[in-house]
Amino acid sequence: MAVAQNIGVPWIMCQQHDAPQPMINTCNGYYCDNFQPNNPKSPKMFTLKTGLDGSKNGRVPHRSAEDSAFSVARFFQNGGVLNNYYMYHGGTNFGRTAGGPYITTSYDYDAPLDEYGNLNQPKWGHLKQLHAAIKLGEKILTNGTRSDKYLGNAVTLTTYTDDGGARFCFLSNTNSNADASVDLKQDGKYFLPAWSVTILDGCTKEVFNTAKVNSQTSVMVKKSDDPSVKLTWAWAPERKKDTLRGKGNVDANQLLEQKELTLDASDYLWYMTSVDINDTSIWSNATLCVDTMGHTLHAYVNRRYAGYKFSQWGSKFTYEKQVSLKQGTNIIALLSATVGLPNYGTGFDKIKTGIAGGPVQLIGKNNMTMDLSTNLWSYKIGLNGERKRLYDLQPQIGVSWHANSSYLISKPMTWYKADFEAPYGTNPVVVDLQGLGKGHAWVNGHSIGRYWPSWITASNGCGDTVTTVENT
């Protein structure tokens, strides 16, 4: 299908070793100097990862400028033709576009240009100098012949020579612990730090070494434009009268999959059913047991909040809570919420969410079990506040915002808003939501994404050993 479009430029697959012709497969990862395309007529191309995306419970990934440059230099030393940075400019997944579950809105990837458009120094400057050095040998690299000479102790000299005898060299030391000193006789003597590549213009003049960083180092600091200004918050409860009474828009005698029903229009889906109790001696203090595919679940029984649970890793989990049931009809309302959907990997679209199939059970005295999975369930997509667009700039009819500071800020299903003056200047503005729980944020009616600062990353940085994990 792709080939039939006749777009006039080659198709590239960055992570597909058996890509069919005429697709060009590339190496996607951290070190690709030994990669060979599956077609000997295809160019050797590299989609290099400058870092990793972040998860909500992990440290911000970092890849040093030295290691990034080493990887690229080794690739071109071994016959590479083109490399692409992933990412070169970091970004933000606004709205609900962040993958998941629990992937941060930040898509910075420790890129040379950071999420806010700032230069990530020294990585930006170091890589700029690397490519300026490689470009010195552009004509020789693209038209010359290559020869490799192993000098011992993990040191390799690679020489590119054109028809006129002009040369361009790479001198690499792939030992990660030991430096090396190399004597190339008439071409000079060179010191090679461990895990580095030296680029030699004319094979006699060092113009760049990946371990020698000359670019400035900068640290970005986030600070309040005016620390004395405090935000004044107003709040409004999420209206739930309809759902707590079991009134939805769709009915079914089964527990439906959340993504399929909502079509990803909202993170939220209400599951509601009723159960008749005749013998309170067995069921008055029953345990509500719900098996769900994730990611969070809030439970209400007879309009009372029973509590919530979430999956730490976004996988399926079981919610168990003792609830009070009365004689006669009881209404159970379950609010399932997703926190980002998988958006990569084989079959990601088939990964289920919500209370798909359950089961949902009540466990009474003497472990007597009542399975509610095939009850008549009523469904409602989204929250009433979403439908009313409480996040818009214009005030909504019939919605009252309160400024009572004594209101419990930890109460779930509450909307909050605050006004602030934009800081002066053109620097990026960052909204710090550390003091809030799990939710969704808008600025001037535009969604800036989900937030969930429930896990505080360890502050002691990385350990002595750093393990690289491929993100697949």
LUMNU-315926 format. One record per residue (C-alpha): residue number from 0; residue in three letters; x, y, z. Coordinates in pm, 1 decimal. Layout:
<pts>
(NUM; 'ala'; (X; Y; Z)) ...
</pts>
This chain:
<pts>
(0; 'met'; (0.0; 0.0; 0.0)) (1; 'ala'; (281.6; 238.1; 89.7)) (2; 'val'; (474.1; 172.5; -230.2)) (3; 'ala'; (158.3; 222.0; -436.9)) (4; 'gln'; (142.0; 586.3; -327.2)) (5; 'asn'; (436.5; 669.4; -557.9)) (6; 'ile'; (549.1; 950.7; -328.1)) (7; 'gly'; (884.1; 988.6; -507.2)) (8; 'val'; (1113.0; 944.1; -203.6)) (9; 'pro'; (1231.0; 624.0; -33.6)) (10; 'trp'; (1033.1; 465.8; 247.0)) (11; 'ile'; (1227.8; 406.1; 568.3)) (12; 'met'; (1139.6; 169.2; 853.0)) (13; 'cys'; (1339.7; 257.2; 1162.4)) (14; 'gln'; (1279.0; -65.7; 1351.6)) (15; 'gln'; (1206.2; -354.8; 1119.2)) (16; 'his'; (1490.9; -596.7; 1044.4)) (17; 'asp'; (1288.0; -782.6; 781.1)) (18; 'ala'; (1145.6; -475.1; 607.6)) (19; 'pro'; (1038.7; -577.9; 254.4)) (20; 'gln'; (1195.3; -420.2; -49.8)) (21; 'pro'; (1207.4; -143.2; -153.7)) (22; 'met'; (1179.5; -26.3; 208.0)) (23; 'ile'; (1508.5; 77.3; 370.4)) (24; 'asn'; (1551.7; -70.0; 716.4)) (25; 'thr'; (1762.5; 127.2; 963.3)) (26; 'cys'; (1911.2; 62.5; 1303.8)) (27; 'asn'; (1708.2; 215.6; 1585.9)) (28; 'gly'; (1877.8; 238.2; 1923.8)) (29; 'tyr'; (2188.6; 358.9; 2103.6)) (30; 'tyr'; (2487.8; 195.3; 1930.0)) (31; 'cys'; (2457.4; 93.9; 1567.4)) (32; 'asp'; (2812.8; 95.9; 1429.8)) (33; 'asn'; (2799.1; -278.6; 1348.8)) (34; 'phe'; (2455.8; -263.9; 1186.0)) (35; 'gln'; (2414.9; -375.8; 825.1)) (36; 'pro'; (2093.4; -315.9; 624.6)) (37; 'asn'; (1908.9; -624.1; 500.7)) (38; 'asn'; (1971.9; -521.5; 138.2)) (39; 'pro'; (2338.2; -465.0; 40.5)) (40; 'lys'; (2220.6; -192.3; -198.1)) (41; 'ser'; (2052.7; 3.9; 82.8)) (42; 'pro'; (2235.6; 286.9; 263.2)) (43; 'lys'; (2344.9; 229.0; 622.0)) (44; 'met'; (2123.2; 456.3; 831.7)) (45; 'phe'; (2088.3; 512.5; 1206.4)) (46; 'thr'; (1800.0; 651.6; 1412.6)) (47; 'leu'; (1986.1; 735.9; 1732.5)) (48; 'lys'; (1813.7; 779.3; 2066.2)) (49; 'thr'; (1937.6; 1081.5; 2257.8)) (50; 'gly'; (1762.5; 956.7; 2571.7)) (51; 'leu'; (1430.8; 801.4; 2671.9)) (52; 'asp'; (1079.6; 923.8; 2733.7)) (53; 'gly'; (978.1; 946.1; 3099.4)) (54; 'ser'; (740.9; 738.1; 3306.6)) (55; 'lys'; (549.3; 882.8; 3597.9)) (56; 'asn'; (743.3; 678.8; 3854.0)) (57; 'gly'; (1098.6; 703.0; 3723.2)) (58; 'arg'; (1394.2; 938.1; 3718.8)) (59; 'val'; (1429.7; 1168.7; 3418.6)) (60; 'pro'; (1650.2; 972.0; 3176.6)) (61; 'his'; (1984.0; 1127.1; 3079.4)) (62; 'arg'; (2237.1; 1037.3; 2811.6)) (63; 'ser'; (2564.8; 1223.2; 2819.1)) (64; 'ala'; (2690.3; 1439.3; 2533.7)) (65; 'glu'; (3009.1; 1230.9; 2523.7)) (66; 'asp'; (2825.3; 899.3; 2480.6)) (67; 'ser'; (2587.6; 1036.6; 2218.2)) (68; 'ala'; (2877.7; 1174.8; 2016.5)) (69; 'phe'; (3075.7; 850.0; 2055.3)) (70; 'ser'; (2784.9; 650.5; 1915.2)) (71; 'val'; (2746.7; 876.6; 1609.4)) (72; 'ala'; (3119.4; 896.2; 1539.1)) (73; 'arg'; (3157.1; 517.5; 1556.9)) (74; 'phe'; (2864.9; 479.5; 1317.0)) (75; 'phe'; (3027.9; 702.1; 1053.8)) (76; 'gln'; (3364.8; 539.9; 1118.2)) (77; 'asn'; (3212.8; 204.2; 1022.1)) (78; 'gly'; (3057.7; 317.6; 695.1)) (79; 'gly'; (2745.0; 494.6; 813.0)) (80; 'val'; (2567.0; 720.0; 563.8)) (81; 'leu'; (2306.0; 911.5; 763.6)) (82; 'asn'; (2195.2; 943.9; 1123.6)) (83; 'asn'; (1874.7; 1089.2; 1259.5)) (84; 'tyr'; (1826.9; 1198.6; 1621.0)) (85; 'tyr'; (1530.6; 1078.2; 1820.2)) (86; 'met'; (1463.3; 1328.7; 1954.8)) (87; 'tyr'; (1665.2; 1627.2; 1837.7)) (88; 'his'; (1401.3; 1868.0; 1970.3)) (89; 'gly'; (1204.4; 1745.9; 2269.0)) (90; 'gly'; (837.5; 1829.4; 2305.6)) (91; 'thr'; (519.7; 1802.6; 2509.0)) (92; 'asn'; (228.3; 1564.2; 2463.5)) (93; 'phe'; (-52.4; 1808.6; 2526.9)) (94; 'gly'; (-410.8; 1702.8; 2581.3)) (95; 'arg'; (-459.9; 1329.2; 2621.0)) (96; 'thr'; (-198.1; 1235.8; 2360.5)) (97; 'ala'; (63.1; 1106.8; 2606.6)) (98; 'gly'; (108.5; 732.1; 2575.4)) (99; 'gly'; (78.7; 503.4; 2865.2)) (100; 'pro'; (-15.3; 398.6; 3102.9)) (101; 'tyr'; (160.3; 650.6; 3326.1)) (102; 'ile'; (383.8; 810.8; 3063.3)) (103; 'thr'; (458.0; 1175.4; 3137.7)) (104; 'thr'; (339.0; 1455.8; 2913.9)) (105; 'ser'; (703.4; 1552.8; 2871.9)) (106; 'tyr'; (860.7; 1405.8; 2559.0)) (107; 'asp'; (1194.5; 1571.6; 2615.7)) (108; 'tyr'; (1413.7; 1265.0; 2553.1)) (109; 'asp'; (1714.8; 1459.8; 2689.2)) (110; 'ala'; (1729.1; 1607.5; 2339.3)) (111; 'pro'; (1986.0; 1867.2; 2223.0)) (112; 'leu'; (1697.9; 2116.3; 2207.9)) (113; 'asp'; (1487.4; 2062.9; 2516.0)) (114; 'glu'; (1113.1; 2044.8; 2560.8)) (115; 'tyr'; (1088.0; 2422.7; 2594.3)) (116; 'gly'; (1313.4; 2510.4; 2300.3)) (117; 'asn'; (1622.1; 2584.2; 2509.3)) (118; 'leu'; (1969.9; 2465.9; 2412.1)) (119; 'asn'; (2051.3; 2155.5; 2616.0)) (120; 'gln'; (2415.6; 2231.4; 2677.4)) (121; 'pro'; (2670.1; 2086.2; 2643.9)) (122; 'lys'; (2494.2; 1821.7; 2430.9)) (123; 'trp'; (2372.1; 2066.0; 2164.4)) (124; 'gly'; (2709.1; 2234.0; 2117.3)) (125; 'his'; (2909.1; 1910.4; 2138.0)) (126; 'leu'; (2702.9; 1741.1; 1866.3)) (127; 'lys'; (2718.8; 2055.4; 1651.3)) (128; 'gln'; (3099.2; 2041.2; 1668.8)) (129; 'leu'; (3091.5; 1667.7; 1590.8)) (130; 'his'; (2897.3; 1716.9; 1268.3)) (131; 'ala'; (3109.6; 2012.9; 1167.0)) (132; 'ala'; (3412.7; 1784.7; 1199.6)) (133; 'ile'; (3251.3; 1504.1; 1000.7)) (134; 'lys'; (3150.2; 1749.2; 728.7)) (135; 'leu'; (3517.7; 1836.3; 675.6)) (136; 'gly'; (3556.5; 1491.4; 523.2)) (137; 'glu'; (3224.0; 1486.7; 338.5)) (138; 'lys'; (3362.5; 1442.8; -14.5)) (139; 'ile'; (3614.2; 1179.3; 88.3)) (140; 'leu'; (3361.6; 986.3; 299.7)) (141; 'thr'; (3106.0; 976.9; 18.2)) (142; 'asn'; (3347.8; 899.5; -266.0)) (143; 'gly'; (3650.8; 729.9; -108.9)) (144; 'thr'; (3740.5; 376.9; -10.9)) (145; 'arg'; (3764.5; 259.4; 348.5)) (146; 'ser'; (4030.1; 55.9; 526.4)) (147; 'asp'; (4047.6; -50.4; 892.0)) (148; 'lys'; (4357.4; -125.9; 1096.1)) (149; 'tyr'; (4334.3; -269.6; 1446.4)) (150; 'leu'; (4613.9; -125.7; 1661.1)) (151; 'gly'; (4551.0; -338.5; 1970.4)) (152; 'asn'; (4401.1; -257.8; 2312.0)) (153; 'ala'; (4057.8; -182.8; 2158.4)) (154; 'val'; (4203.5; 91.0; 1931.9)) (155; 'thr'; (4108.1; 97.2; 1561.7)) (156; 'leu'; (4223.5; 333.7; 1288.2)) (157; 'thr'; (3983.0; 377.8; 996.5)) (158; 'thr'; (4110.7; 557.0; 687.1)) (159; 'tyr'; (3897.9; 688.0; 400.0)) (160; 'thr'; (4097.3; 768.1; 82.9)) (161; 'asp'; (3970.9; 921.2; -242.9)) (162; 'asp'; (4110.7; 870.6; -594.6)) (163; 'gly'; (4340.1; 1171.4; -557.1)) (164; 'gly'; (4501.8; 1032.8; -240.8)) (165; 'ala'; (4327.0; 1268.7; 2.8)) (166; 'arg'; (4258.1; 1104.8; 341.2)) (167; 'phe'; (4017.8; 1138.1; 632.7)) (168; 'cys'; (4054.0; 926.1; 948.9)) (169; 'phe'; (3867.7; 804.5; 1256.6)) (170; 'leu'; (4068.3; 677.2; 1552.9)) (171; 'ser'; (3856.6; 497.4; 1813.6)) (172; 'asn'; (3914.2; 354.5; 2159.5)) (173; 'thr'; (3625.5; 125.9; 2254.5)) (174; 'asn'; (3771.8; 30.8; 2591.3)) (175; 'ser'; (3531.8; 177.6; 2845.6)) (176; 'asn'; (3790.0; 196.1; 3125.1)) (177; 'ala'; (4141.4; 247.6; 2987.5)) (178; 'asp'; (4281.8; 548.3; 2800.4)) (179; 'ala'; (4523.9; 490.8; 2513.7)) (180; 'ser'; (4821.2; 666.8; 2354.5)) (181; 'val'; (4872.5; 605.4; 1983.4)) (182; 'asp'; (5176.7; 674.5; 1767.0)) (183; 'leu'; (5085.0; 698.7; 1396.3)) (184; 'lys'; (5445.0; 778.9; 1303.3)) (185; 'gln'; (5447.4; 1048.0; 1034.8)) (186; 'asp'; (5076.9; 1120.3; 1102.4)) (187; 'gly'; (5143.3; 1215.1; 1465.0)) (188; 'lys'; (5086.4; 1097.9; 1820.3)) (189; 'tyr'; (4741.6; 1105.6; 1981.9)) (190; 'phe'; (4589.0; 1056.0; 2325.0)) (191; 'leu'; (4256.1; 870.5; 2320.7)) (192; 'pro'; (4041.4; 882.9; 2634.8)) (193; 'ala'; (3849.0; 566.1; 2714.0)) (194; 'trp'; (3531.9; 517.3; 2509.6)) (195; 'ser'; (3605.8; 789.3; 2257.5)) (196; 'val'; (3656.2; 858.6; 1888.2)) (197; 'thr'; (3903.8; 1110.2; 1748.6)) (198; 'ile'; (3839.8; 1260.8; 1403.9)) (199; 'leu'; (4154.9; 1343.9; 1206.0)) (200; 'asp'; (4131.1; 1586.4; 915.0)) (201; 'gly'; (4377.8; 1468.9; 651.9)) (202; 'cys'; (4460.6; 1190.3; 898.6)) (203; 'thr'; (4717.4; 1424.8; 1056.4)) (204; 'lys'; (4518.0; 1686.8; 1247.7)) (205; 'glu'; (4282.6; 1618.8; 1539.3)) (206; 'val'; (3967.2; 1826.7; 1489.2)) (207; 'phe'; (3735.5; 1655.5; 1737.7)) (208; 'asn'; (3727.5; 1395.6; 2014.4)) (209; 'thr'; (3396.7; 1268.7; 2147.0)) (210; 'ala'; (3516.7; 1261.0; 2510.6)) (211; 'lys'; (3661.1; 1612.1; 2510.1)) (212; 'val'; (3373.9; 1855.2; 2566.8)) (213; 'asn'; (3450.1; 2217.2; 2488.4)) (214; 'ser'; (3091.9; 2345.0; 2476.7)) (215; 'gln'; (2951.8; 2542.2; 2765.3)) (216; 'thr'; (2744.7; 2368.4; 3029.0)) (217; 'ser'; (2413.8; 2523.4; 3126.4)) (218; 'val'; (2155.4; 2432.1; 3388.5)) (219; 'met'; (1794.5; 2542.5; 3343.6)) (220; 'val'; (1625.3; 2663.1; 3660.7)) (221; 'lys'; (1249.6; 2689.7; 3701.7)) (222; 'lys'; (1149.4; 2974.5; 3928.7)) (223; 'ser'; (838.3; 3172.8; 4005.0)) (224; 'asp'; (807.4; 3506.2; 3831.5)) (225; 'asp'; (704.6; 3653.1; 4168.4)) (226; 'pro'; (729.6; 3412.6; 4464.8)) (227; 'ser'; (515.1; 3640.7; 4677.3)) (228; 'val'; (210.3; 3589.9; 4453.3)) (229; 'lys'; (-3.2; 3299.1; 4570.9)) (230; 'leu'; (-274.6; 3140.9; 4358.5)) (231; 'thr'; (-627.6; 3177.7; 4491.8)) (232; 'trp'; (-829.2; 2866.7; 4417.5)) (233; 'ala'; (-1200.0; 2814.3; 4369.3)) (234; 'trp'; (-1364.3; 2473.7; 4353.3)) (235; 'ala'; (-1675.4; 2303.5; 4221.2)) (236; 'pro'; (-1781.8; 1943.5; 4280.5)) (237; 'glu'; (-1825.6; 1703.7; 3990.9)) (238; 'arg'; (-2201.8; 1652.1; 3962.5)) (239; 'lys'; (-2285.3; 1282.0; 3996.9)) (240; 'lys'; (-2657.3; 1268.1; 4076.8)) (241; 'asp'; (-2739.9; 1082.5; 3757.4)) (242; 'thr'; (-2462.6; 824.9; 3775.0)) (243; 'leu'; (-2495.8; 758.8; 4147.3)) (244; 'arg'; (-2859.4; 674.3; 4075.2)) (245; 'gly'; (-2750.5; 436.1; 3803.4)) (246; 'lys'; (-2866.1; 643.2; 3506.9)) (247; 'gly'; (-2653.6; 604.9; 3197.0)) (248; 'asn'; (-2687.2; 627.3; 2818.5)) (249; 'val'; (-2612.5; 268.8; 2713.3)) (250; 'asp'; (-2733.9; -59.4; 2865.8)) (251; 'ala'; (-2594.6; -409.4; 2828.1)) (252; 'asn'; (-2610.7; -739.5; 3012.8)) (253; 'gln'; (-2233.5; -761.3; 3021.1)) (254; 'leu'; (-1923.9; -572.1; 3129.1)) (255; 'leu'; (-1798.6; -388.3; 2821.9)) (256; 'glu'; (-1440.9; -295.7; 2732.3)) (257; 'gln'; (-1376.3; 71.3; 2805.8)) (258; 'lys'; (-1176.3; 181.9; 2501.7)) (259; 'glu'; (-1418.7; 17.6; 2262.1)) (260; 'leu'; (-1717.9; 191.0; 2418.4)) (261; 'thr'; (-1569.5; 537.1; 2474.0)) (262; 'leu'; (-1374.8; 546.9; 2145.9)) (263; 'asp'; (-1111.9; 722.7; 2359.5)) (264; 'ala'; (-1328.0; 1034.4; 2388.2)) (265; 'ser'; (-1263.7; 1048.6; 2763.1)) (266; 'asp'; (-1048.1; 887.8; 3029.0)) (267; 'tyr'; (-1362.6; 806.5; 3223.9)) (268; 'leu'; (-1638.7; 546.2; 3196.0)) (269; 'trp'; (-1915.3; 479.5; 3448.3)) (270; 'tyr'; (-2032.8; 119.5; 3506.2)) (271; 'met'; (-2364.6; 112.9; 3698.5)) (272; 'thr'; (-2595.6; -165.6; 3809.6)) (273; 'ser'; (-2849.8; -246.0; 4081.3)) (274; 'val'; (-2880.3; -550.9; 4304.2)) (275; 'asp'; (-3173.7; -661.4; 4517.0)) (276; 'ile'; (-3092.9; -784.1; 4868.8)) (277; 'asn'; (-3343.6; -995.3; 5059.4)) (278; 'asp'; (-3128.4; -1136.9; 5340.8)) (279; 'thr'; (-2923.5; -868.6; 5517.1)) (280; 'ser'; (-2781.3; -1124.4; 5759.1)) (281; 'ile'; (-2567.2; -1249.1; 5470.0)) (282; 'trp'; (-2515.3; -935.8; 5261.4)) (283; 'ser'; (-2529.8; -633.0; 5494.0)) (284; 'asn'; (-2149.2; -615.1; 5516.5)) (285; 'ala'; (-2043.2; -772.5; 5190.7)) (286; 'thr'; (-1711.9; -733.1; 5008.9)) (287; 'leu'; (-1728.9; -570.9; 4668.5)) (288; 'cys'; (-1474.6; -743.9; 4445.6)) (289; 'val'; (-1396.2; -603.0; 4098.7)) (290; 'asp'; (-1142.3; -738.1; 3851.8)) (291; 'thr'; (-1040.3; -459.6; 3614.2)) (292; 'met'; (-789.4; -410.5; 3334.9)) (293; 'gly'; (-693.3; -71.6; 3484.3)) (294; 'his'; (-588.5; 183.6; 3541.0)) (295; 'thr'; (-787.7; 332.2; 3834.1)) (296; 'leu'; (-1123.4; 254.3; 3987.1)) (297; 'his'; (-1355.2; 457.0; 4213.2)) (298; 'ala'; (-1653.2; 281.6; 4372.7)) (299; 'tyr'; (-1984.3; 419.4; 4504.1)) (300; 'val'; (-2254.8; 212.8; 4674.9)) (301; 'asn'; (-2593.9; 366.9; 4741.7)) (302; 'arg'; (-2451.1; 711.4; 4662.2)) (303; 'arg'; (-2175.0; 674.6; 4921.4)) (304; 'tyr'; (-1810.0; 678.8; 4822.9)) (305; 'ala'; (-1647.6; 343.0; 4899.3)) (306; 'gly'; (-1291.3; 428.8; 4795.2)) (307; 'tyr'; (-1053.5; 376.2; 4505.8)) (308; 'lys'; (-755.7; 175.7; 4391.7)) (309; 'phe'; (-506.7; 205.4; 4107.8)) (310; 'ser'; (-259.9; -25.4; 3941.2)) (311; 'gln'; (98.0; 76.7; 4007.0)) (312; 'trp'; (215.8; -36.5; 3663.8)) (313; 'gly'; (-105.4; 12.5; 3467.9)) (314; 'ser'; (-186.8; -358.7; 3447.8)) (315; 'lys'; (-498.5; -539.5; 3563.3)) (316; 'phe'; (-577.8; -547.4; 3933.1)) (317; 'thr'; (-850.3; -644.4; 4179.8)) (318; 'tyr'; (-1044.8; -388.9; 4381.7)) (319; 'glu'; (-1177.9; -522.2; 4713.3)) (320; 'lys'; (-1372.9; -318.1; 4966.0)) (321; 'gln'; (-1626.3; -394.8; 5236.6)) (322; 'val'; (-1953.7; -213.6; 5166.4)) (323; 'ser'; (-2284.4; -172.8; 5345.4)) (324; 'leu'; (-2590.8; -304.0; 5163.5)) (325; 'lys'; (-2951.0; -249.3; 5261.6)) (326; 'gln'; (-3271.2; -446.8; 5231.1)) (327; 'gly'; (-3417.4; -401.4; 4885.0)) (328; 'thr'; (-3253.8; -232.1; 4585.2)) (329; 'asn'; (-2891.1; -122.8; 4604.8)) (330; 'ile'; (-2712.3; 79.1; 4338.8)) (331; 'ile'; (-2346.1; 18.9; 4259.3)) (332; 'ala'; (-2162.3; 279.1; 4049.4)) (333; 'leu'; (-1805.2; 215.6; 3938.9)) (334; 'leu'; (-1596.0; 484.8; 3772.1)) (335; 'ser'; (-1311.4; 343.5; 3566.9)) (336; 'ala'; (-1035.7; 579.6; 3450.8)) (337; 'thr'; (-746.5; 532.7; 3213.4)) (338; 'val'; (-419.1; 723.3; 3247.1)) (339; 'gly'; (-282.7; 708.0; 2894.6)) (340; 'leu'; (-321.2; 422.5; 2647.9)) (341; 'pro'; (-43.9; 204.9; 2501.7)) (342; 'asn'; (64.7; 349.9; 2166.3)) (343; 'tyr'; (353.6; 128.4; 2058.1)) (344; 'gly'; (446.4; -238.1; 2044.4)) (345; 'thr'; (288.0; -535.2; 1871.3)) (346; 'gly'; (-89.3; -547.6; 1915.3)) (347; 'phe'; (-106.2; -235.1; 2132.5)) (348; 'asp'; (-452.9; -159.1; 1994.1)) (349; 'lys'; (-583.0; -489.3; 2131.6)) (350; 'ile'; (-480.2; -422.8; 2492.8)) (351; 'lys'; (-801.4; -399.1; 2693.6)) (352; 'thr'; (-890.6; -138.8; 2954.1)) (353; 'gly'; (-1169.6; -93.6; 3205.1)) (354; 'ile'; (-1379.6; -365.2; 3368.6)) (355; 'ala'; (-1382.1; -575.5; 3050.9)) (356; 'gly'; (-1561.3; -897.9; 3145.9)) (357; 'gly'; (-1493.1; -849.8; 3515.5)) (358; 'pro'; (-1596.0; -1036.6; 3709.5)) (359; 'val'; (-1774.1; -805.6; 3954.1)) (360; 'gln'; (-1881.1; -994.7; 4263.2)) (361; 'leu'; (-2030.2; -948.5; 4607.4)) (362; 'ile'; (-1889.4; -1181.3; 4870.8)) (363; 'gly'; (-2109.7; -1217.7; 5177.2)) (364; 'lys'; (-2110.0; -1411.8; 5499.7)) (365; 'asn'; (-1949.6; -1757.6; 5483.7)) (366; 'asn'; (-1797.0; -1661.9; 5145.2)) (367; 'met'; (-2133.6; -1673.9; 4974.8)) (368; 'thr'; (-2076.0; -1517.5; 4631.6)) (369; 'met'; (-2307.8; -1321.6; 4404.6)) (370; 'asp'; (-2172.7; -1265.5; 4051.8)) (371; 'leu'; (-2299.5; -939.6; 3900.4)) (372; 'ser'; (-2108.9; -968.5; 3572.7)) (373; 'thr'; (-2417.9; -1050.1; 3365.4)) (374; 'asn'; (-2644.6; -802.0; 3542.6)) (375; 'leu'; (-2800.8; -524.0; 3340.6)) (376; 'trp'; (-2525.7; -261.1; 3339.9)) (377; 'ser'; (-2579.4; 100.6; 3246.4)) (378; 'tyr'; (-2292.2; 303.3; 3101.4)) (379; 'lys'; (-2206.0; 669.3; 3076.7)) (380; 'ile'; (-1901.2; 804.6; 2895.2)) (381; 'gly'; (-1706.9; 1087.5; 3057.6)) (382; 'leu'; (-1777.2; 1330.3; 3338.8)) (383; 'asn'; (-2052.6; 1590.7; 3356.3)) (384; 'gly'; (-1785.7; 1856.8; 3407.0)) (385; 'glu'; (-1626.8; 1755.0; 3077.2)) (386; 'arg'; (-1962.8; 1779.6; 2904.6)) (387; 'lys'; (-2021.5; 2125.2; 3052.8)) (388; 'arg'; (-1664.7; 2224.7; 2961.3)) (389; 'leu'; (-1588.0; 2365.0; 3303.6)) (390; 'tyr'; (-1234.3; 2431.4; 3181.6)) (391; 'asp'; (-1343.8; 2695.4; 2927.7)) (392; 'leu'; (-1272.6; 3062.9; 2986.4)) (393; 'gln'; (-1639.4; 3161.7; 2960.7)) (394; 'pro'; (-1851.6; 3099.2; 3273.4)) (395; 'gln'; (-2095.8; 2809.3; 3248.4)) (396; 'ile'; (-2464.4; 2853.4; 3324.8)) (397; 'gly'; (-2575.5; 2677.7; 3642.0)) (398; 'val'; (-2223.8; 2613.6; 3774.1)) (399; 'ser'; (-2124.3; 2770.7; 4104.6)) (400; 'trp'; (-1758.5; 2801.5; 4197.8)) (401; 'his'; (-1679.3; 2820.5; 4569.1)) (402; 'ala'; (-1386.7; 2989.6; 4740.1)) (403; 'asn'; (-1426.8; 2827.9; 5081.7)) (404; 'ser'; (-1073.0; 2761.4; 5200.8)) (405; 'ser'; (-1197.3; 2508.6; 5456.0)) (406; 'tyr'; (-1309.6; 2270.2; 5182.6)) (407; 'leu'; (-1117.4; 1941.7; 5192.9)) (408; 'ile'; (-880.8; 1953.5; 4899.5)) (409; 'ser'; (-832.9; 1577.1; 4917.3)) (410; 'lys'; (-1195.1; 1505.5; 4828.6)) (411; 'pro'; (-1209.1; 1318.2; 4496.4)) (412; 'met'; (-1398.1; 1427.5; 4185.8)) (413; 'thr'; (-1353.1; 1800.2; 4236.8)) (414; 'trp'; (-1280.9; 2076.0; 3986.0)) (415; 'tyr'; (-1039.8; 2356.0; 4077.4)) (416; 'lys'; (-950.3; 2678.4; 3903.3)) (417; 'ala'; (-724.4; 2977.8; 3961.5)) (418; 'asp'; (-638.8; 3295.9; 3771.7)) (419; 'phe'; (-284.6; 3426.9; 3732.3)) (420; 'glu'; (-97.4; 3693.1; 3541.6)) (421; 'ala'; (136.0; 3559.0; 3276.1)) (422; 'pro'; (502.1; 3630.4; 3362.7)) (423; 'tyr'; (679.5; 3901.3; 3167.0)) (424; 'gly'; (917.4; 3812.8; 2888.8)) (425; 'thr'; (929.9; 3531.1; 2635.7)) (426; 'asn'; (1065.7; 3248.6; 2849.5)) (427; 'pro'; (859.6; 2926.5; 2856.9)) (428; 'val'; (594.4; 2910.6; 3128.7)) (429; 'val'; (575.3; 2588.4; 3328.4)) (430; 'val'; (280.2; 2496.9; 3551.7)) (431; 'asp'; (395.0; 2304.0; 3859.4)) (432; 'leu'; (114.4; 2075.0; 3978.3)) (433; 'gln'; (309.1; 1909.9; 4259.2)) (434; 'gly'; (51.8; 1999.8; 4523.5)) (435; 'leu'; (-236.6; 1830.1; 4345.9)) (436; 'gly'; (-335.5; 1465.2; 4314.7)) (437; 'lys'; (-435.2; 1279.9; 3999.5)) (438; 'gly'; (-618.5; 1483.2; 3738.4)) (439; 'his'; (-630.1; 1673.0; 3413.9)) (440; 'ala'; (-525.8; 2036.3; 3365.1)) (441; 'trp'; (-630.1; 2312.5; 3124.0)) (442; 'val'; (-487.4; 2660.2; 3068.9)) (443; 'asn'; (-712.7; 2912.4; 2892.1)) (444; 'gly'; (-933.5; 2626.2; 2779.1)) (445; 'his'; (-647.1; 2428.8; 2625.5)) (446; 'ser'; (-561.3; 2091.8; 2774.3)) (447; 'ile'; (-200.4; 2061.1; 2888.6)) (448; 'gly'; (-247.5; 1696.6; 2980.5)) (449; 'arg'; (-284.8; 1465.3; 3273.4)) (450; 'tyr'; (-89.3; 1492.7; 3595.7)) (451; 'trp'; (-27.9; 1246.6; 3874.3)) (452; 'pro'; (255.9; 1352.1; 4109.1)) (453; 'ser'; (180.4; 1065.0; 4345.9)) (454; 'trp'; (523.1; 904.0; 4318.1)) (455; 'ile'; (823.7; 1111.0; 4418.7)) (456; 'thr'; (1137.1; 1006.6; 4234.9)) (457; 'ala'; (1443.2; 937.5; 4446.4)) (458; 'ser'; (1662.2; 1245.8; 4473.9)) (459; 'asn'; (1999.7; 1071.9; 4493.3)) (460; 'gly'; (2047.5; 1056.4; 4116.8)) (461; 'cys'; (2186.4; 759.1; 3930.4)) (462; 'gly'; (2405.8; 495.9; 4089.4)) (463; 'asp'; (2761.2; 410.3; 3991.1)) (464; 'thr'; (2638.3; 169.3; 3724.8)) (465; 'val'; (2403.8; 282.6; 3449.3)) (466; 'thr'; (2224.5; 15.1; 3251.3)) (467; 'thr'; (2087.8; 101.0; 2908.3)) (468; 'val'; (1747.5; -52.1; 2840.9)) (469; 'glu'; (1603.8; -58.9; 2490.7)) (470; 'asn'; (1256.2; 90.8; 2475.6)) (471; 'thr'; (1057.0; -151.8; 2260.8)) 
</pts>
